[in-house]
Amino acid sequence: MAAPASTGVDPSSVAADQLKSIIERIERLEEEKAGIAGDIKDVYAEAKANGFDVKVLRKIVSMRKRDHSEREEEEAILELYLQALGMA
């Protein structure tokens, strides 16, 4: 059996400690992100149970993330396209 290839990182070096710390921080943040995603899913489920249209709620949340002028421009283009298709 061949010896494993050298990675160039000494496991006892400061760089290895820093790398381990970074990986552990990323893992913790990924766990938090999964928990938050679950919380958001629960809020949407609650909204749906109370009769709200979840698709529309998601659209509103998406719209509120964007700058007002960017949103106005998108709405103007949408209106233009709808008119061109005879849907306005």
C-alpha positions in Angstrom: 0.0 0.0 0.0 1.4 3.4 -0.9 2.0 6.1 1.6 -0.6 9.0 1.6 0.4 12.0 -0.4 1.7 14.9 1.6 -0.7 17.8 1.9 1.9 20.3 2.9 0.0 21.1 6.1 1.6 20.1 9.4 -1.2 19.0 11.7 0.5 20.6 14.6 1.1 23.9 12.9 -0.6 27.2 13.6 -2.1 27.1 10.1 -3.7 23.7 10.8 -5.2 25.1 14.0 -6.5 28.1 12.1 -7.9 25.9 9.4 -9.7 23.7 12.0 -11.1 26.8 13.6 -12.4 28.1 10.3 -14.0 24.8 9.4 -15.7 24.5 12.9 -17.1 28.1 12.6 -18.5 27.3 9.1 -20.1 24.1 10.5 -21.7 26.0 13.3 -23.0 28.7 11.0 -24.4 26.0 8.6 -26.3 24.5 11.6 -27.7 27.9 12.5 -28.7 28.6 8.9 -30.6 25.2 8.8 -32.3 26.2 12.1 -33.3 29.6 10.7 -34.5 28.1 7.5 -36.7 25.8 9.5 -38.1 28.7 11.5 -38.9 30.6 8.3 -40.7 27.5 6.9 -42.7 27.4 10.1 -43.8 31.0 9.8 -44.9 30.4 6.2 -46.9 27.4 7.3 -48.5 29.5 10.0 -49.4 32.1 7.5 -50.9 29.5 5.2 -52.9 28.1 8.1 -54.3 31.6 8.7 -55.4 31.9 5.0 -52.6 33.9 3.6 -51.2 33.1 0.1 -47.6 32.0 0.7 -46.6 32.5 -2.9 -47.6 36.2 -2.6 -45.9 36.5 0.8 -42.7 35.2 -0.7 -43.0 37.7 -3.6 -43.5 40.6 -1.1 -40.5 39.6 0.9 -38.4 39.4 -2.3 -39.7 42.8 -3.4 -38.9 44.4 0.0 -35.3 43.2 -0.3 -34.7 45.3 -3.4 -34.1 49.0 -3.8 -37.3 51.1 -4.5 -36.0 52.4 -7.9 -34.9 48.9 -8.9 -38.4 47.6 -8.0 -40.1 50.4 -10.0 -38.0 49.7 -13.0 -38.9 46.0 -12.9 -42.6 46.8 -12.5 -42.4 49.1 -15.5 -40.8 46.5 -17.7 -43.3 43.9 -16.5 -46.1 46.3 -17.4 -44.6 46.9 -20.9 -44.2 43.1 -21.5 -47.8 42.5 -20.4 -49.1 45.2 -22.7 -47.0 43.7 -25.6 -48.7 40.4 -25.0 -52.1 41.9 -24.7 -52.4 40.9 -21.0 -52.6 44.3 -19.5 
